[in-house]
Amino acid sequence: MAWRRNGLGTGDLNLIVAKPSTAYNNCTMQHPIIDLGSAQIYRIEECIDTSFLGKSFFPQFQSELLNNLPDWLLPHHYHPDSGALVLSMHSWIVKTERHTVLIDACIGNDKDRMPRAHWHRRQGDFLHRLAALGFQPSDIDVVMCTHMHADHVGWNTVLRDGRWVTTFPKAQYLFSRVEYEHASTYQHPNPIMRQAFNDSVLPVVESGQALMIQDGHEVDEMFTVQLAPGHTPGNAMLRLQTPAQEALFVGDVIHHPIQVYHPELSTMACQDPQASRQSRLRMLHHCCEHHTLMLPAHFAAPHGGFIEERAAGFGLRWLNEDASSSA
Ligand SMILES: [Zn+2]
C-alpha cells in the first residue's frame, strides 16, 4: 500500500491519500483512499466506460477546446485518436462514527439495459469489491442517490428469485422528492432510464426503505443534502463536513475534468442544459471559495480534487497532487 501525505495549506489538515489495492478477492479490510480523521472515504469502481465520445456527449464540444489544457488530460481522461471520454463508474462510501453512507449505486447486475449492451445484464463483482473494503451490504446505513439515472441507482436492488429486492437490507435510501415525483410521471425518451426507475427505484419505495428528502436535509451533523438541478430536475449533492475538511459529493453536476476548464459544457444527458451550467458554476465557485474537496461520480483517476481560480477561469488540482504544484 503506497501512502502519500499532502500538506494542503489549510491549517493542520493532512489529507491522507492511499492507492487502493487492486487485490480485492481476499476480502480483508483495505485502507480508505482519503482519511479525514473523523471520516474515511472509500471508492468502489464498477467499471471504466469509454463508450461516450466527446463530440456526442457534449453537444458544444470542439477539439479546439482541448488546447491549452493540462497534459494529464490525454490519454487518461480523453483518447485523442478515438475522441472517447474516459469515465469511471463508481460509488463513494463514507464511514463516520455514526453512519456508513454509500453515495450513488452505479449500473448494477442483471438489469435490462438494451440497447446499451455493455450495461445490459451485467455480471460484475461490485459486491466482492464492497466486501474487500470490509463492508457487507448490511453495514450500509444510508444510500444516497444523487439522481435517478441508470448509472446511479443500479445497485439499489439485486435480482433474487425473480424479484428485485433491496441490496442493502438495513439502509435508508435517500431520494430527492422533486426527482422522484418527476421520474414517476415523466416518459423519459431513453428507455434505459424508464427501466432503471422501475427496477431500481420503485422496489426500494415498495420496500419501505425510501425517504423522500428536500434541499437542506441533514442526514446527521456531518452530512447535508444540497439540490443542484439541471442535469435532472431534482439532482442533488451530498456535503460532508468534518473539522479538518469539507468534501462535496457532486454526482453528475460535473461529468468530466474538461468541464472544470469549460464549465459552459453541459451533456446530452442534461435535461436542462442551462440550469446544469448554472449549478456547475455555483458548485465550482463554492469549492474554490471554501477549499472543498470535490468528489464527482465519473472522474477517472485520481477521481477528485480541489478547484482553484485561474486567470482564465477555474483549474483543477488533483487530490494526490502536492499543494505547491499546479496543473
Ligand atoms: Zn452518471
Residues whose N, C-alpha, C, O or C-beta is under 5 A from the ligand:
A	BS01	ZN	D151 D252
